[in-house]
Amino acid sequence: GWTKSKLYNGFPKPSARVISTEVVSTNHVSEDSRHTHMLMQWGQFLDHDLDFSMPSISHASFTDNVNCATSCELAPPCFPIEIPHNDRRIYTTRCMEFVRSSSVCGSDKVEPREQVNQLTAFIDASNVYGSYPALAQHLREMSSNRGLLRSGVLMSTGKPLLPFNDGQPIDCKRDLAESTVDCFLAGDVRANEQLGLLSMHTLWMREHNRIAKELFNYNRHWDNDKIYHEARKIVGAIMQHITYAHWLPKILGVDGYARLGPYEGYKPEVNPSISNVFATAALRFGHTLINPELLRLNESFKPIPEGNIPLRKAFFAPFRLLEEGGIDPLMRGLVYAPAKLKRPDQLLNSDLTEHLFTPAHFVAQDLAALNIQRGRDHALPSYNEWRKYCNLSEALTFNDLRREIRNEALLRKLERLYGHPDNIDLWVGGISEDSVGGAKVGPTFLCLLIDQFKRVRDGDRFWYENPGIFSPDQLHQIKQSSLARVICDNGDNITTLNEDVFTVPHHQSPSFRPCSTLPRIELSVWTECCQECSASSDNNEINSIGVRIRRSFVDRYDHDNNRDQIFNDAPRNVSHHINDDEFDITEQRIEGIEELVGKLDKTVQRLSRKVRKLETEYKLRKDGHCIDIDKNKRKSGETWQSDKCSKCSCKDSQIICWVEKCPPSQCKNPRFIEGECCPVC
């Protein structure tokens, strides 16, 4: 926490803005030699699926109702960031606006307190579908009965953008003087924050609709809800796979990823909720990867006529998707441009510290200062406390930090500002550490990231690898997925791409591949075979027959009362006619029961066949065997060629497939030939 004029270990805590300007902000950036800007963009998109602290319901002080944007008074929920008199940018005001997060209800006290996570803690694509039922329903397109999400304006290629916001509460701080184009609506309120993020939201709306349309083609009998929920389940699984199989190895490094360990099944005793320290500090390491410019590239990976765009002009600028080429130029830029390299003297680029969300605020925000102040708002323990939590040595002096922070100039800045190691804010200490073992973070953040990503996986009952969530064939297909393929399938006109979109193209061979050669999910394995469909249909028909029989008995009561009155008053020949009708009705009921029995018998036969099939599969699994996509029996440990480009192996009843890597090309301009997996000279 932080209290003005209070001494901490004999020293006052410096203003978050002072730390930002003197330690964090830089006008110079260096390029990451190995990883692309997409590494950052996937991290932000993922973060918006996991956590979002709820801001205070009031933006005015509880005591005198003064707006937090116009007051520098420390009056809850206002928690302004003090601006020093010698600030290099801000000289018209003495503070920067900041509003505290809401606390958990029912705690019966204001301090200490825990904050609220508005989102579902799991990796479940809540940023695509929404985190509460009303928004999820609002995002659905209900008129077609095809399980689709709502979409908006069509691009010239025929693919849609997101729908425009129609009054939902979203974060939309666009500059109306620049454009009157409205913000877009997505599953997370922050979708419009910057163009790269908005492009990702557009991409995944399209991916859902692409999958839903294919599922409908394979299962015409499925209704709207069935298609929607199955497509949503697949999208969530793809995101889980991309995160753990492709993104996290680059973030955690070889040793860190080994510490995360393989999936061992659902563990109900594990708490998967998002920790405050993960959301408020550890995952915000990603801000150190952000470049001050977004590249926008054409089909030849050259800048489009409108040019690349400075990050400051990409904030809340949804009109640029509509008017400046759609999502393709941004996607190509993200997978081609290197990420920013984190260095001791280059932590956050100045577009984030001096120009953040300029249209929305009288004083442009400072992301580094906001991160520091949010950590204090949430009362995160100090950097030194988290070092001890992660089994690192406690720093008694600043020299004790030399193993993790080797840059002497940075260490001396921290000493001058904080005075004592126990005063260092966690986020500042975490990003100041040297990265370890090929990871993007130092040992403290590495520890906290591994802890969270292990819990959010192991504590998720619907994790995509948990047996029973998908069939073995379906899981095999999910593991073919990649972000490159999603971009290929849902870009406006992207035909070539680097296969690993998180690695710069010149570190891959070939640098770019035709989209048609990238592995894709075969959704035909989600087809419900006719035998199952007819069984389902028979069950529905049996139920409806049962309802008709029950209704016939109910209807008979009123009818018989009337008939008795008629019978008493009628001549004998009329009563005889009524008895004949009664006989006909009884005969019809007997025939209906016979029909029901016949259908029940057929259903029992089908169920018996299914039981025998399941018994066979269970026996195979018990022996560790697998059944491949062609229904061939494979022994545990067996490896086979799935196609020209892929191999599969059977291990403990699970099929694992991979795309074989092509050898380095022996010529400058290799070509792809129809039917060949690798380029030829």
VENWOSUL-V833757 format. One record per residue. N is the residue number from 1. SS is DSSP state (H for helix, E for strand, - for the rest). PSI is psi in radians with two decimals (NA if undefined). D_FIRST is the distance of its C-alpha to the first C-alpha in whole Angstrom. Layout:
N,SS,PSI,D_FIRST
N,SS,PSI,D_FIRST
//
This chain:
1,-,-3.00,0
2,-,2.26,4
3,-,2.24,7
4,-,2.40,10
5,-,-0.06,13
6,-,2.48,11
7,E,2.39,12
8,E,2.00,10
9,-,0.61,13
10,-,0.05,15
11,E,2.53,14
12,E,2.54,12
13,-,2.34,10
14,-,2.71,12
15,-,2.50,12
16,H,-0.60,12
17,H,-0.68,15
18,H,-0.77,17
19,H,-0.72,15
20,H,-0.86,17
21,H,-0.57,20
22,H,-0.39,21
23,H,-0.73,20
24,H,-0.83,20
25,E,2.52,22
26,E,2.53,26
27,-,-0.13,30
28,-,2.43,31
29,-,2.61,31
30,E,2.65,33
31,E,2.48,35
32,E,2.23,34
33,E,-0.24,38
34,E,-0.62,38
35,E,2.61,35
36,E,2.96,36
37,-,-0.35,33
38,H,-0.43,34
39,H,-0.73,31
40,H,-0.80,29
41,H,-0.66,30
42,H,-0.64,31
43,H,-0.75,27
44,H,-0.76,26
45,H,-0.74,28
46,H,-0.78,27
47,H,-0.66,24
48,H,-0.05,25
49,H,-0.31,27
50,H,-0.69,24
51,-,2.59,21
52,-,1.82,20
53,E,2.51,17
54,-,2.15,18
55,E,2.82,17
56,-,2.50,17
57,-,-0.30,21
58,-,2.42,21
59,-,0.40,20
60,E,2.63,21
61,-,2.48,19
62,-,-0.39,20
63,-,-0.90,21
64,-,0.15,24
65,-,0.50,24
66,-,2.33,23
67,E,2.31,23
68,-,-0.44,19
69,-,-0.30,21
70,-,0.00,23
71,-,2.49,21
72,-,0.25,18
73,-,2.39,17
74,-,1.49,13
75,-,1.85,15
76,-,2.43,14
77,-,0.11,14
78,E,2.26,14
79,-,1.06,11
80,-,2.64,13
81,E,2.13,13
82,E,2.41,15
83,-,2.21,18
84,-,2.74,20
85,-,-0.47,23
86,-,0.42,25
87,-,2.44,23
88,-,-0.28,26
89,-,-0.81,26
90,-,2.03,24
91,-,0.01,26
92,-,-0.17,27
93,-,2.82,24
94,-,0.07,21
95,E,2.86,18
96,E,2.37,18
97,-,2.40,17
98,-,2.26,14
99,E,2.36,14
100,-,2.74,12
101,E,2.65,13
102,-,2.66,15
103,E,2.85,15
104,-,2.37,17
105,-,2.64,20
106,-,0.05,22
107,-,-0.26,19
108,-,0.31,20
109,-,2.74,16
110,-,-0.60,13
111,-,2.40,11
112,-,2.88,10
113,-,2.89,12
114,-,2.58,13
115,E,2.91,14
116,-,2.34,17
117,E,2.02,19
118,-,-0.34,22
119,-,2.87,24
120,-,2.41,27
121,-,-0.28,25
122,-,2.81,28
123,-,1.60,30
124,-,0.35,32
125,-,0.57,33
126,H,-0.41,31
127,H,-0.27,30
128,H,-0.70,34
129,H,-0.19,35
130,-,2.74,32
131,-,0.07,30
132,-,2.65,31
133,H,-0.70,35
134,H,-0.76,36
135,H,-0.73,34
136,H,-0.75,36
137,H,-0.69,39
138,H,-0.51,39
139,-,-0.18,39
140,E,2.59,42
141,E,1.84,46
142,-,-0.21,48
143,-,-0.49,51
144,-,-0.29,52
145,-,0.61,52
146,-,0.16,51
147,-,0.46,47
148,E,2.83,46
149,E,2.66,43
150,-,2.54,43
151,-,3.02,44
152,-,-2.34,44
153,-,2.38,46
154,E,2.40,49
155,-,3.01,49
156,-,-0.41,52
157,-,-0.14,52
158,-,-0.03,52
159,-,2.49,48
160,E,2.74,46
161,-,3.08,43
162,-,2.77,40
163,-,2.64,41
164,E,2.63,40
165,-,2.37,37
166,-,0.75,39
167,-,-0.01,36
168,-,2.63,34
169,-,1.79,30
170,-,2.93,29
171,-,1.83,27
172,-,1.50,30
173,-,0.70,29
174,-,2.81,32
175,-,1.86,34
176,-,-0.40,37
177,-,-0.42,39
178,-,-0.70,39
179,-,2.58,40
180,-,0.05,41
181,-,2.26,41
182,-,2.88,38
183,-,2.77,35
184,E,2.74,36
185,-,2.27,35
186,-,-3.01,34
187,-,-0.21,32
188,-,2.43,29
189,-,-0.26,28
190,-,0.18,26
191,-,-0.54,30
192,-,0.07,31
193,-,-0.77,28
194,E,2.77,30
195,H,-0.60,34
196,H,-0.76,33
197,H,-0.75,31
198,H,-0.64,34
199,H,-0.67,36
200,H,-0.74,35
201,H,-0.72,35
202,H,-0.77,38
203,H,-0.79,39
204,H,-0.44,38
205,H,-0.77,40
206,H,-0.69,43
207,H,-0.73,43
208,H,-0.86,42
209,H,-0.61,45
210,H,-0.81,47
211,H,-0.76,47
212,H,-0.72,48
213,H,-0.70,51
214,H,-0.72,52
215,H,-0.68,51
216,H,-0.70,53
217,H,-0.57,56
218,H,-0.34,56
219,-,1.31,56
220,-,-0.33,58
221,-,-0.16,58
222,-,2.50,54
223,-,3.13,52
224,H,-0.86,50
225,H,-0.72,47
226,H,-0.80,48
227,H,-0.82,48
228,H,-0.88,45
229,H,-0.60,43
230,H,-0.71,45
231,H,-0.71,44
232,H,-0.70,40
233,H,-0.71,40
234,H,-0.77,42
235,H,-0.79,39
236,H,-0.69,36
237,H,-0.70,38
238,H,-0.74,39
239,H,-0.70,35
240,H,-0.77,34
241,H,-0.80,37
242,H,-0.76,36
243,H,-0.84,33
244,H,-0.55,34
245,H,-0.51,37
246,H,-0.66,36
247,H,-0.89,33
248,H,-0.63,31
249,H,-0.58,33
250,H,-0.55,33
251,H,-0.77,29
252,H,-0.32,29
253,H,3.00,32
254,H,-0.87,35
255,H,-0.73,33
256,H,-0.69,30
257,H,-0.61,32
258,H,-0.63,34
259,H,-0.58,31
260,H,-0.72,31
261,-,2.85,34
262,-,2.86,37
263,-,2.29,37
264,-,0.21,38
265,-,2.86,38
266,-,2.35,36
267,-,1.73,34
268,-,-0.34,34
269,-,-0.16,31
270,-,2.32,29
271,-,1.94,26
272,-,0.02,26
273,-,2.70,23
274,-,2.19,20
275,-,2.62,17
276,H,-0.70,14
277,H,-0.56,13
278,H,-0.86,17
279,H,-0.64,16
280,H,-0.31,13
281,-,-1.07,14
282,H,-0.87,17
283,H,-0.27,19
284,H,0.09,18
285,H,-0.49,20
286,H,-0.37,23
287,H,-0.38,22
288,H,-0.16,23
289,H,-0.10,27
290,-,2.24,27
291,-,2.70,30
292,-,0.09,31
293,E,2.46,34
294,E,2.10,35
295,-,2.50,39
296,-,1.93,41
297,E,2.59,44
298,-,-2.94,48
299,-,-0.42,50
300,-,0.18,51
301,-,0.69,47
302,-,2.71,48
303,E,2.47,46
304,-,2.88,47
305,-,-0.61,49
306,-,-0.21,45
307,-,3.01,44
308,-,2.86,40
309,E,2.23,37
310,E,2.50,34
311,H,-0.66,31
312,H,-0.47,30
313,H,-0.08,34
314,H,-0.19,33
315,E,2.23,30
316,-,0.97,31
317,-,1.03,35
318,-,-0.43,36
319,H,-0.44,40
320,H,-0.50,40
321,H,-0.70,41
322,H,-0.65,43
323,H,-0.19,45
324,-,0.78,44
325,-,0.01,45
326,-,-2.70,43
327,-,-0.35,41
328,H,-0.87,44
329,H,-0.66,43
330,H,-0.72,39
331,H,-0.77,40
332,H,-0.68,42
333,H,-0.70,40
334,H,-0.63,37
335,H,-0.15,39
336,H,-0.73,41
337,-,2.46,38
338,E,2.62,36
339,E,2.87,32
340,E,2.42,30
341,E,2.27,30
342,-,2.13,27
343,E,2.78,27
344,-,-0.53,25
345,-,0.16,26
346,E,1.34,26
347,-,-0.98,23
348,E,2.37,23
349,E,2.65,26
350,H,-0.29,26
351,H,-0.49,27
352,H,-0.49,23
353,H,-0.34,22
354,H,-0.21,24
355,-,0.39,26
356,E,2.16,24
357,-,0.79,26
358,H,-0.75,27
359,H,-0.40,30
360,H,-0.24,27
361,-,2.51,25
362,-,-0.68,26
363,-,2.13,24
364,-,2.48,24
365,E,2.92,21
366,-,1.91,19
367,H,-0.68,18
368,H,-0.80,16
369,H,-0.67,14
370,H,-0.75,14
371,H,-0.77,13
372,H,-0.80,10
373,H,-0.60,9
374,H,-0.66,9
375,H,-0.67,7
376,H,-0.69,4
377,H,-0.75,6
378,-,0.03,7
379,-,0.76,4
380,-,2.38,7
381,-,2.85,8
382,-,2.91,9
383,H,-0.73,12
384,H,-0.67,14
385,H,-0.70,13
386,H,-0.48,15
387,H,-0.79,18
388,H,-0.71,19
389,H,-0.63,18
390,-,0.31,21
391,-,0.52,23
392,-,2.82,22
393,-,2.52,23
394,-,2.30,20
395,-,2.02,20
396,-,-0.49,20
397,-,2.92,21
398,H,-0.48,21
399,H,-0.40,25
400,H,-0.18,24
401,H,0.03,22
402,-,-0.41,26
403,-,-0.63,27
404,-,-0.51,24
405,-,1.59,24
406,-,-0.33,27
407,-,2.02,27
408,H,-0.68,27
409,H,-0.75,26
410,H,-0.74,23
411,H,-0.71,22
412,H,-0.58,23
413,H,-0.79,21
414,H,-0.71,18
415,H,-0.75,19
416,H,-0.66,20
417,H,-0.74,16
418,H,-0.52,14
419,-,-0.69,16
420,-,2.46,15
421,H,-0.54,15
422,H,-0.21,12
423,H,-0.17,10
424,-,2.23,11
425,-,2.47,9
426,H,-0.84,11
427,H,-0.70,13
428,H,-0.83,14
429,H,-0.70,15
430,H,-0.79,17
431,H,-0.29,19
432,H,-0.37,20
433,-,2.54,22
434,-,2.44,25
435,-,2.59,27
436,-,2.50,29
437,-,0.67,32
438,-,0.05,33
439,-,2.98,29
440,-,0.05,27
441,-,2.90,24
442,-,-3.06,23
443,H,-0.58,23
444,H,-0.91,20
445,H,-0.58,20
446,H,-0.79,23
447,H,-0.80,22
448,H,-0.63,20
449,H,-0.78,22
450,H,-0.78,25
451,H,-0.84,24
452,H,-0.81,23
453,H,-0.45,26
454,H,-0.76,28
455,H,-0.71,27
456,H,-0.37,27
457,H,-0.94,31
458,H,-0.44,32
459,-,0.16,30
460,-,1.92,32
461,-,-0.41,36
462,-,0.37,37
463,-,2.43,36
464,-,-0.43,39
465,-,-0.07,40
466,-,2.12,40
467,-,2.34,44
468,-,-0.35,45
469,-,-0.77,43
470,-,2.70,45
471,-,2.81,49
472,H,-0.72,50
473,H,-0.71,51
474,H,-0.73,48
475,H,-0.70,46
476,H,-0.72,48
477,H,-0.72,48
478,H,-0.67,44
479,-,-0.05,44
480,-,-0.21,46
481,-,2.68,43
482,-,2.74,41
483,H,-0.57,40
484,H,-0.77,42
485,H,-0.65,45
486,H,-0.72,43
487,H,-0.76,43
488,H,-0.78,46
489,H,-0.44,47
490,H,-0.02,45
491,-,2.90,45
492,-,-0.75,48
493,-,1.01,50
494,-,2.10,48
495,-,-0.36,51
496,E,2.58,50
497,E,2.70,46
498,-,2.32,45
499,-,-0.74,45
500,-,1.78,41
501,-,-0.15,39
502,-,-0.13,37
503,E,2.34,39
504,-,2.51,40
505,H,-0.68,44
506,H,-0.09,46
507,H,0.17,44
508,-,2.68,46
509,-,1.97,50
510,-,2.87,51
511,-,-0.73,48
512,-,2.58,49
513,E,2.57,51
514,E,2.44,53
515,H,-0.55,51
516,H,-0.30,54
517,H,-0.09,53
518,-,2.43,50
519,-,2.52,49
520,-,2.76,49
521,-,2.24,48
522,-,1.78,52
523,H,-0.08,51
524,H,-0.37,55
525,H,-0.10,53
526,H,0.08,52
527,-,2.31,55
528,-,2.08,56
529,-,2.80,60
530,H,-0.60,63
531,H,-0.79,63
532,H,-0.66,60
533,H,-0.80,60
534,H,-0.61,64
535,H,-0.73,62
536,H,-0.72,60
537,H,-0.72,62
538,H,-0.75,64
539,H,-0.72,62
540,H,-0.69,61
541,H,-0.68,65
542,H,-0.78,65
543,H,-0.74,63
544,H,-0.61,64
545,H,-0.76,68
546,H,-0.73,67
547,H,-0.73,65
548,H,-0.69,69
549,H,-0.79,70
550,H,-0.72,68
551,H,-0.58,69
552,H,-0.62,73
553,H,-0.65,73
554,H,-0.81,71
555,H,-0.54,73
556,H,-0.56,76
557,H,-0.93,75
558,H,-0.70,76
559,H,-0.74,79
560,H,-0.61,81
561,H,-0.79,81
562,H,-0.69,82
563,H,-0.66,84
564,H,-0.69,86
565,H,-0.74,87
566,H,-0.72,88
567,H,-0.73,90
568,H,-0.56,92
569,H,-0.14,93
570,-,2.71,94
571,-,2.88,98
572,H,-0.61,98
573,H,-0.50,98
574,H,-0.74,94
575,H,-0.58,93
576,H,-0.69,94
577,H,-0.68,93
578,H,-0.67,89
579,H,-0.62,90
580,H,-0.70,90
581,H,-0.71,87
582,H,-0.67,85
583,H,-0.74,87
584,H,-0.72,85
585,H,-0.76,82
586,H,-0.72,82
587,H,-0.71,83
588,H,-0.67,80
589,H,-0.70,78
590,H,-0.74,79
591,H,-0.67,79
592,H,-0.71,75
593,H,-0.69,75
594,H,-0.70,77
595,H,-0.73,75
596,H,-0.78,71
597,H,-0.70,73
598,H,-0.75,74
599,H,-0.68,70
600,H,-0.71,69
601,H,-0.76,71
602,H,-0.72,70
603,H,-0.72,66
604,H,-0.71,67
605,H,-0.76,68
606,H,-0.76,66
607,H,-0.65,63
608,H,-0.74,65
609,H,-0.70,65
610,H,-0.73,61
611,H,-0.77,61
612,H,-0.69,64
613,H,-0.77,61
614,H,-0.66,58
615,H,-0.70,60
616,H,-0.79,61
617,H,-0.68,58
618,H,-0.71,56
619,H,-0.71,59
620,H,-0.78,58
621,H,-0.63,54
622,H,-0.60,55
623,-,-0.06,57
624,-,0.12,54
625,-,2.94,56
626,E,2.81,55
627,E,2.09,57
628,-,-3.12,57
629,-,-0.38,57
630,-,0.22,61
631,-,0.34,61
632,-,2.48,62
633,E,2.26,61
634,E,2.37,59
635,-,2.68,59
636,-,2.25,55
637,-,-0.19,55
638,-,2.45,57
639,E,2.44,57
640,E,2.80,58
641,E,2.00,59
642,-,-0.76,57
643,-,-2.95,58
644,-,-0.47,59
645,-,-0.17,55
646,E,2.57,54
647,E,2.65,54
648,E,2.73,53
649,E,2.68,53
650,E,2.23,53
651,E,1.96,51
652,-,0.88,50
653,-,0.04,52
654,E,2.35,49
655,E,2.22,50
656,E,2.19,48
657,E,2.69,49
658,E,2.69,49
659,E,2.20,50
660,-,2.39,52
661,-,2.43,51
662,-,2.51,53
663,-,2.73,55
664,-,2.41,54
665,-,2.50,57
666,-,0.06,60
667,-,2.91,60
668,-,-0.65,58
669,-,1.26,59
670,-,2.66,59
671,E,2.60,60
672,-,2.31,59
673,-,2.45,62
674,-,2.24,63
675,-,-0.19,62
676,-,2.45,61
677,-,-0.74,57
678,-,2.70,57
679,-,2.61,58
680,E,2.75,61
681,-,NA,63
//
